[in-house]
Amino acid sequence: MLYIVGTPIGNIKEITFRAIDILSSVDLIAAEDTRRTLVLLNEYGIKKPMISYQKFNERANSSKLIDLLKEGKDIALVSDAGMPLISDPGQILTEELIANNLEYTVIGGPSACIDALILSGLNTSAFCMLGFMPEKKSERERFLSDYSTVGCTLIFYSSVHNIDKDLAALSEAYGNRRVAVVREISKMYEEVVRGKLGEQLDFVRKGEFVIVVDGAPDKDYSSLSVEEHYELYIKEGLDKKEAIKKVASDRGVAKSEIYARIVKGES
């Protein structure tokens, strides 16, 4: 069995009893950084063989792990910190497990995106975790544009080398929405700075960052006639039926009412 194990993102005590039990009992630990994982294992007196499993050897070592699992070995997968697969290696392995009809399970633990969302003070009822932005400017602009109309809270990871560039890109793409920059979660120098995109945010440029941004505001269609509202969606590429449905939803009225107005206007 493969166990995907969440590990501390800061404070080394932030680990579950079950995670310790699993790490103590498996035959092998696949670690994103064996040196960092060794610190964790030493803290809890765990001595287990490890294999490197990071983005540069993920595909090759996935095959090795599949073979070991087929032999009946129990393996734990851990990342540097937090939950594997969430902007960390593991996706290739889970896909291969499913393809080979092999089971895996998750040993829950910390995840920086969830902690940052709660620390941000922004809406937690719905959110979209988007990870790291693309490095190339054109790809980053296209990436942010794809989510410009999403209404739920948006969560991004950022490094110390990219934090200012990423905030500038968000400001250009999303205007002056509310934002929180969360740094060094659960560590000694944890910091949360809240403000608006485009403002000068005062925080220490060290460590690892999560950027949490308000979703797109609700659009105000009150200044549009029903016909103008309908034409807006037609120009966006919706067919007649879908456009009528969207207009009715936006205005909180029955589709038949919008249909009658549109048919009358077209006749």
C-alpha positions as CSV (number, residue, x, y, z in Angstrom):
1,M,0.0,0.0,0.0
2,L,1.1,3.5,-0.7
3,Y,0.5,6.1,2.0
4,I,0.5,9.8,1.0
5,V,1.5,11.5,4.3
6,G,1.1,15.1,5.2
7,T,4.1,16.5,7.2
8,P,4.8,19.7,9.1
9,I,5.0,22.9,7.0
10,G,6.7,24.8,9.9
11,N,6.5,23.7,13.5
12,I,7.9,20.1,13.6
13,K,5.3,19.2,16.2
14,E,2.5,19.8,13.7
15,I,2.1,16.1,12.7
16,T,-0.5,13.6,13.5
17,F,0.0,10.4,15.6
18,R,-1.2,8.4,12.7
19,A,1.4,10.0,10.4
20,I,4.1,9.0,12.9
21,D,2.7,5.4,13.1
22,I,2.7,5.1,9.3
23,L,6.2,6.5,8.9
24,S,7.4,4.1,11.6
25,S,5.8,1.0,10.0
26,V,6.4,1.3,6.2
27,D,9.2,-0.5,4.4
28,L,10.3,2.6,2.5
29,I,9.8,6.4,2.5
30,A,9.8,8.2,-0.8
31,A,10.9,11.8,0.0
32,E,11.1,14.9,-2.1
33,D,14.2,15.9,-0.1
34,T,15.7,13.1,1.9
35,R,17.8,15.5,4.0
36,R,14.8,17.5,5.2
37,T,12.8,14.3,5.8
38,L,15.7,12.9,7.9
39,V,15.4,15.8,10.3
40,L,11.7,14.9,10.8
41,L,12.5,11.2,11.2
42,N,15.2,11.9,13.7
43,E,12.9,14.1,15.8
44,Y,10.6,11.1,16.3
45,G,13.2,8.3,16.4
46,I,12.2,6.8,13.1
47,K,14.8,4.9,11.1
48,K,13.7,3.8,7.7
49,P,15.3,3.6,4.2
50,M,14.5,6.4,1.9
51,I,14.4,7.0,-1.9
52,S,14.5,10.4,-3.6
53,Y,11.2,11.3,-5.2
54,Q,11.2,14.8,-6.7
55,K,10.2,16.5,-9.9
56,F,13.5,15.6,-11.7
57,N,13.2,11.9,-11.2
58,E,9.4,11.6,-10.6
59,R,8.6,9.5,-13.7
60,A,11.6,7.1,-13.4
61,N,11.1,6.5,-9.7
62,S,7.4,6.1,-10.0
63,S,8.1,2.9,-12.0
64,K,10.4,1.7,-9.2
65,L,7.8,2.4,-6.6
66,I,5.1,0.6,-8.6
67,D,7.3,-2.5,-8.8
68,L,7.9,-2.5,-5.0
69,L,4.2,-2.0,-4.3
70,K,3.4,-5.0,-6.5
71,E,5.9,-7.0,-4.4
72,G,3.8,-6.2,-1.4
73,K,5.9,-3.4,0.1
74,D,4.3,-0.6,2.1
75,I,5.6,2.9,1.1
76,A,5.1,6.4,2.4
77,L,5.3,9.4,0.1
78,V,6.2,12.7,1.7
79,S,7.1,16.1,0.3
80,D,9.4,18.7,1.8
81,A,6.5,20.0,3.8
82,G,2.7,19.8,3.8
83,M,0.7,17.6,1.5
84,P,2.3,15.7,-1.5
85,L,0.7,16.5,-4.9
86,I,-0.4,20.0,-3.9
87,S,2.2,21.9,-5.9
88,D,4.6,19.0,-5.1
89,P,5.5,15.7,-6.7
90,G,3.1,12.8,-6.6
91,Q,0.6,13.2,-9.5
92,I,2.5,10.9,-11.8
93,L,2.6,8.2,-9.2
94,T,-1.1,8.3,-8.3
95,E,-1.9,8.1,-12.0
96,E,0.3,5.0,-12.4
97,L,-1.2,3.5,-9.3
98,I,-4.7,3.8,-10.7
99,A,-3.6,2.5,-14.1
100,N,-2.1,-0.6,-12.3
101,N,-5.2,-1.1,-10.1
102,L,-3.1,-0.4,-7.0
103,E,-4.7,1.2,-3.9
104,Y,-3.4,4.2,-2.1
105,T,-4.6,6.3,0.9
106,V,-4.0,9.7,2.4
107,I,-2.7,10.4,5.9
108,G,-4.1,13.9,6.5
109,G,-1.9,16.7,7.6
110,P,-1.1,20.4,7.1
111,S,-1.4,22.2,3.8
112,A,-0.2,25.7,3.3
113,C,-3.0,26.8,1.1
114,I,-5.7,25.9,3.7
115,D,-3.8,27.6,6.5
116,A,-3.2,30.7,4.4
117,L,-6.9,30.9,3.4
118,I,-8.0,31.0,7.0
119,L,-5.3,33.4,8.0
120,S,-6.2,35.7,5.1
121,G,-9.6,36.7,6.5
122,L,-11.1,36.4,3.0
123,N,-14.1,34.3,2.0
124,T,-13.6,30.6,2.9
125,S,-16.9,29.3,1.6
126,A,-15.4,28.6,-1.9
127,F,-11.8,28.8,-3.1
128,C,-9.6,27.9,-6.0
129,M,-6.0,26.7,-5.4
130,L,-3.9,27.7,-8.4
131,G,-0.4,27.0,-7.1
132,F,2.7,28.7,-8.7
133,M,2.2,31.1,-11.6
134,P,4.0,30.4,-14.9
135,E,7.4,32.0,-15.2
136,K,7.0,33.5,-18.7
137,K,5.2,36.8,-18.8
138,S,2.9,35.9,-21.7
139,E,1.9,32.5,-20.1
140,R,1.4,34.2,-16.7
141,E,-0.9,36.8,-18.2
142,R,-2.9,34.1,-20.0
143,F,-3.1,32.0,-16.9
144,L,-4.4,34.9,-14.8
145,S,-6.9,35.9,-17.5
146,D,-8.4,32.4,-17.4
147,Y,-9.4,33.0,-13.8
148,S,-10.3,36.7,-13.9
149,T,-14.1,36.1,-13.7
150,V,-14.0,33.3,-11.1
151,G,-16.0,34.5,-8.1
152,C,-14.4,32.4,-5.4
153,T,-11.2,33.2,-3.4
154,L,-8.0,32.5,-5.4
155,I,-4.9,31.1,-3.8
156,F,-1.4,31.2,-5.2
157,Y,2.0,30.0,-4.0
158,S,5.1,32.3,-4.5
159,S,8.8,32.2,-3.8
160,V,10.9,35.0,-2.4
161,H,12.4,35.5,-5.9
162,N,9.0,36.1,-7.5
163,I,6.8,37.6,-4.8
164,D,6.9,41.2,-6.0
165,K,6.6,40.2,-9.7
166,D,3.6,38.0,-8.8
167,L,1.9,40.7,-6.9
168,A,2.4,43.2,-9.7
169,A,1.0,40.7,-12.2
170,L,-2.1,40.1,-10.0
171,S,-2.6,43.9,-9.7
172,E,-2.4,44.3,-13.4
173,A,-4.8,41.4,-14.0
174,Y,-7.3,41.9,-11.2
175,G,-7.2,45.6,-10.2
176,N,-7.4,46.6,-6.6
177,R,-9.0,43.5,-5.1
178,R,-8.3,42.6,-1.5
179,V,-5.3,40.5,-0.9
180,A,-3.4,38.8,1.9
181,V,0.3,37.8,1.8
182,V,1.0,35.0,4.2
183,R,4.6,34.1,5.0
184,E,6.4,31.3,6.9
185,I,3.2,29.5,8.1
186,S,3.5,28.0,11.5
187,K,7.1,29.0,11.8
188,M,8.7,31.4,14.3
189,Y,8.4,34.4,11.9
190,E,4.9,33.7,10.6
191,E,3.4,36.9,9.1
192,V,0.1,37.9,7.6
193,V,-0.2,41.3,5.7
194,R,-3.6,42.3,4.4
195,G,-4.4,45.1,2.0
196,K,-5.3,45.6,-1.7
197,L,-3.5,44.8,-4.9
198,G,-1.5,47.7,-6.1
199,E,-0.8,49.0,-2.6
200,Q,2.7,48.9,-1.2
201,L,2.5,46.0,1.2
202,D,5.0,46.0,4.0
203,F,6.3,42.5,4.8
204,V,9.7,40.8,5.1
205,R,11.0,39.4,1.7
206,K,12.2,36.1,3.2
207,G,10.8,32.6,3.3
208,E,7.9,31.0,1.5
209,F,4.7,32.8,0.5
210,V,1.0,32.2,-0.1
211,I,-1.0,34.9,-1.8
212,V,-4.7,34.9,-1.2
213,V,-6.9,37.2,-3.4
214,D,-10.6,38.1,-3.5
215,G,-12.5,36.5,-6.3
216,A,-14.2,38.5,-9.0
217,P,-16.9,40.8,-7.8
218,D,-20.5,40.1,-8.8
219,K,-21.3,42.0,-12.0
220,D,-24.0,44.7,-11.9
221,Y,-26.4,44.4,-14.8
222,S,-28.9,46.8,-13.5
223,S,-27.9,49.5,-16.0
224,L,-28.6,47.1,-19.0
225,S,-31.9,46.5,-20.6
226,V,-32.9,42.8,-21.0
227,E,-32.0,43.0,-24.7
228,E,-28.6,44.5,-24.0
229,H,-27.9,41.9,-21.4
230,Y,-28.8,39.1,-23.8
231,E,-26.7,40.6,-26.5
232,L,-23.7,40.7,-24.1
233,Y,-23.8,36.9,-23.8
234,I,-24.4,36.3,-27.5
235,K,-21.3,38.4,-28.2
236,E,-19.4,36.2,-25.7
237,G,-20.3,33.1,-27.9
238,L,-23.2,31.6,-26.0
239,D,-26.1,30.3,-28.1
240,K,-29.6,31.7,-27.7
241,K,-30.8,29.1,-25.2
242,E,-27.8,29.5,-22.9
243,A,-27.8,33.3,-23.2
244,I,-31.5,33.4,-22.1
245,K,-30.7,31.1,-19.2
246,K,-27.8,33.3,-18.0
247,V,-29.8,36.5,-18.2
248,A,-32.7,35.0,-16.3
249,S,-30.2,33.7,-13.6
250,D,-28.5,37.1,-13.4
251,R,-31.8,38.9,-13.0
252,G,-33.5,36.4,-10.8
253,V,-36.5,35.9,-13.0
254,A,-38.1,33.0,-14.9
255,K,-36.5,32.0,-18.3
256,S,-39.9,32.3,-19.9
257,E,-40.0,36.0,-19.0
258,I,-36.7,36.6,-20.7
259,Y,-37.6,34.4,-23.7
260,A,-40.8,36.4,-24.2
261,R,-38.9,39.7,-24.3
262,I,-36.2,38.4,-26.7
263,V,-38.7,36.7,-29.1
264,K,-40.8,39.8,-29.1
265,G,-37.8,42.0,-29.9
266,E,-36.7,39.7,-32.7
267,S,-40.1,39.4,-34.3
